[in-house]
Amino acid sequence: MSLDQANYQTMLIEKRENGVAVVSLNRPDRLNAVNGRLHHELSTFARDAERDRDVKVVVLAGEGRAFCAGGDFSDDADAEALSMEEARQIVDHLLELRKPIVSAVQGYAMGLGATISLLCDVVVAGKSTVFADTHVKLGIGAGDGGQVIWPLLMGVNRAKWFLMTGERVTGEALQEMGLVNFLVEDDQIRKKALECADQLAAGPSKAISASKVPVNHYIKMISNLVLPLSLSLEGETFRSKDAKEAARAFVEKREPHFTGH
């Protein structure tokens, strides 16, 4: 199956003549938060891009004011609609993509949004872009890949702090901590991402692939060790009293009172 718009409802697929495919999360009214349908499409687009002979480079972007505000359970029966099997596929398929992938990250990149953008080969962000893994603020473990990529980019203890607190990273700190390759003015994010993609598309594709694949193999080795446990623990915390309290607090527009249960 190729990377074709007919197969996607919550993503926009734009293929350019030079082999650059722009894949945009397209739920701008929800800040591109991930519902069940988008979760599924995130698990398939990298495989489709890999098979598509017309695609040399992928740009992963978001429509509207935000890249991705994290999970959105409002359209689903419950959180379990976002299957752990698909969660594993999202990470695995991104890491197995042999073609370069550049993320263009504006506004919020929260939770899973942060994870998928940081798993890309090149990350372009703006000076007001906000990265955070906010699972813990919902009483949920950061199990969707954040525990794989954050420590690799910023260091173990620094990553644990942000994963345990859900605190935000923005501004110059994004580059200082190694989360992004390029930090630009907010209105230049997509332009810079496309410039990076165009440069890669014009290069020797086999050599570029041979240069990134072994590095991703290293990340995948770590992911194979970390992700099954992190997803399992995340699943347990979904059913915790703290997670239920966080959900109630969100509806009631108040701060949650966590008890550790």
C-alpha positions in Angstrom: 0.0 0.0 0.0 1.4 3.4 -0.9 1.2 6.7 1.0 -2.1 7.8 -0.5 -4.7 10.3 0.8 -7.5 7.9 0.1 -6.2 5.7 3.0 -6.1 8.6 5.5 -8.9 10.5 7.3 -7.1 12.4 10.0 -3.9 13.1 8.1 -3.2 15.2 5.0 -0.8 13.7 2.5 0.9 16.0 0.1 3.4 14.6 -2.4 5.9 16.9 -4.0 7.6 16.4 -7.4 11.0 16.0 -5.8 10.0 13.0 -3.7 9.2 14.9 -0.5 5.9 13.8 1.1 4.4 16.1 3.7 2.2 14.2 6.2 0.2 16.5 8.4 -1.9 15.6 11.4 -5.2 17.1 10.6 -7.4 17.7 13.6 -6.7 21.4 14.1 -9.9 22.0 16.0 -8.5 19.6 18.7 -4.9 20.8 18.4 -4.3 17.6 16.5 -4.8 15.5 19.7 -4.8 11.8 19.0 -8.1 10.0 18.9 -8.6 6.4 18.0 -8.5 7.0 14.2 -5.4 9.2 14.3 -3.7 6.7 16.6 -4.3 4.0 13.9 -3.1 6.2 11.1 0.1 7.0 13.0 0.8 3.3 13.2 0.6 2.9 9.4 1.9 6.0 7.7 5.6 5.2 8.1 5.1 1.7 6.6 3.2 3.2 3.7 5.9 5.7 3.1 8.5 3.0 3.1 6.7 1.0 0.4 5.9 4.1 -1.7 8.5 4.4 -4.5 7.6 8.0 -5.1 8.6 9.0 -1.6 12.2 9.8 -0.8 11.8 11.9 2.3 8.9 12.5 4.8 8.0 15.7 6.6 5.8 15.1 9.6 3.8 18.3 10.5 0.6 19.4 12.1 -2.2 21.6 10.8 -3.2 24.7 12.7 -1.7 26.2 15.9 -0.2 23.0 17.4 1.8 20.0 16.3 -0.1 17.6 18.6 -1.6 18.2 22.1 -1.3 14.6 23.1 -4.1 12.1 23.6 -7.8 12.8 23.0 -10.3 10.3 24.5 -13.4 12.4 23.9 -14.4 10.6 20.7 -13.6 7.1 22.0 -15.5 4.8 24.3 -12.6 4.9 26.7 -8.8 5.1 26.8 -8.5 1.5 25.9 -9.6 2.4 22.4 -5.9 3.4 21.9 -4.5 -0.1 21.8 -1.1 -0.9 23.2 -0.3 -3.0 20.1 -0.8 0.1 17.9 1.3 2.2 20.4 4.1 -0.3 19.9 3.7 -0.1 16.1 3.8 3.7 16.1 7.3 3.7 17.6 8.6 0.6 15.8 7.5 1.7 12.3 9.0 5.2 12.8 12.3 3.7 13.8 12.2 1.1 11.0 11.6 3.7 8.3 14.7 3.7 6.1 13.9 7.0 4.4 14.7 10.3 6.2 11.9 11.9 8.2 11.8 15.5 9.4 9.4 16.9 11.9 8.1 20.4 11.7 6.9 21.2 15.3 4.9 24.3 16.1 2.9 25.2 19.2 2.3 22.3 21.6 4.0 18.9 21.2 2.7 17.1 24.2 2.7 13.4 25.3 2.5 11.2 22.2 2.9 14.3 20.1 6.3 15.0 21.7 7.3 11.3 21.2 6.5 11.0 17.5 8.2 14.3 16.7 11.4 13.5 18.6 11.6 10.0 17.0 12.1 11.7 13.6 15.6 12.0 12.2 15.6 15.8 12.1 13.5 18.0 14.4 12.7 21.6 13.5 10.9 23.8 16.1 10.0 27.4 16.8 11.1 29.6 19.6 7.6 29.3 21.2 7.2 25.6 20.6 6.5 23.7 23.8 7.6 20.1 24.4 6.3 18.1 27.4 5.5 14.5 28.3 2.4 15.2 30.3 1.2 11.6 31.0 2.1 11.9 34.7 -0.2 14.9 35.1 -3.0 12.6 34.1 -1.9 9.9 36.6 -0.6 7.8 33.8 2.9 6.5 33.1 4.9 8.0 30.2 4.8 4.7 28.3 4.3 5.5 24.6 7.9 6.0 23.7 8.9 9.0 25.8 11.0 6.7 28.0 12.9 5.6 24.9 13.8 8.9 23.2 13.9 11.6 25.9 16.9 10.0 27.7 18.8 9.5 24.5 18.4 13.1 23.5 18.9 14.9 26.8 20.5 12.5 29.2 19.0 10.0 31.7 18.6 12.1 34.9 17.4 15.2 33.1 14.9 13.1 31.1 13.6 11.4 34.3 12.8 14.7 35.8 10.7 15.9 32.9 9.0 12.5 32.6 8.2 12.4 36.3 6.9 16.0 36.5 5.5 16.7 33.1 7.3 20.0 33.1 7.6 21.9 29.8 10.6 22.6 27.7 10.6 25.6 25.4 12.7 28.4 23.9 16.5 28.1 23.8 16.4 25.1 26.2 15.0 23.0 23.4 18.4 23.3 21.6 20.5 23.4 24.7 19.1 20.1 25.9 19.4 18.4 22.5 15.7 18.0 21.7 15.8 19.8 18.4 18.2 20.2 15.5 17.0 23.6 14.3 15.3 26.3 16.4 13.8 29.0 14.2 11.3 31.8 14.2 7.7 30.5 14.6 6.7 31.5 11.0 9.8 29.8 9.5 9.2 26.3 11.0 7.7 24.5 7.9 9.9 26.4 5.5 13.0 25.2 7.3 11.7 21.7 7.6 11.1 21.6 3.8 14.5 23.0 3.2 16.0 20.1 5.2 13.8 17.6 3.3 14.7 19.1 -0.1 18.4 18.8 0.7 18.0 15.2 1.7 15.8 14.4 -1.3 18.5 15.8 -3.6 21.2 13.6 -2.0 22.3 10.0 -2.6 19.3 8.1 -1.2 21.1 4.8 -0.6 24.0 6.5 1.2 21.6 8.6 3.3 19.6 5.5 4.3 22.8 3.6 5.1 23.8 6.4 7.4 20.6 6.6 9.4 19.5 3.0 9.6 22.3 1.7 11.9 21.6 4.6 14.3 17.9 3.8 14.3 18.9 0.2 14.9 20.6 1.3 18.0 17.5 3.2 19.2 15.3 0.2 18.3 17.5 -2.1 20.4 16.8 0.2 23.4 13.2 0.5 22.5 12.9 -3.3 22.4 14.1 -3.4 25.9 12.2 -0.4 27.3 8.9 -0.2 25.4 7.2 -3.5 26.4 7.7 -2.7 30.1 6.7 1.0 29.7 3.5 0.2 27.8 2.6 -2.5 30.4 3.1 -0.1 33.3 1.2 2.6 31.4 -1.7 0.2 31.0 -1.7 -0.5 34.7 -1.8 3.2 35.5 -4.7 3.8 33.2 -6.8 1.8 35.6 -5.5 3.6 38.8 -7.5 5.7 41.1 -5.1 8.6 40.4 -5.9 8.4 36.6 -9.6 8.4 37.4 -9.2 11.4 39.7 -7.2 13.3 37.0 -10.1 12.7 34.5 -12.6 14.0 37.0 -10.5 17.0 37.8 -10.2 17.8 34.1 -14.0 17.7 33.6 -14.5 19.8 36.8 -11.7 22.2 35.8 -9.7 21.9 39.0 -6.4 20.6 40.1 -6.4 16.8 40.8 -5.7 15.4 44.3 -3.4 12.4 43.8 -3.2 9.8 46.5 -0.7 7.4 44.9 -3.3 4.7 44.3 
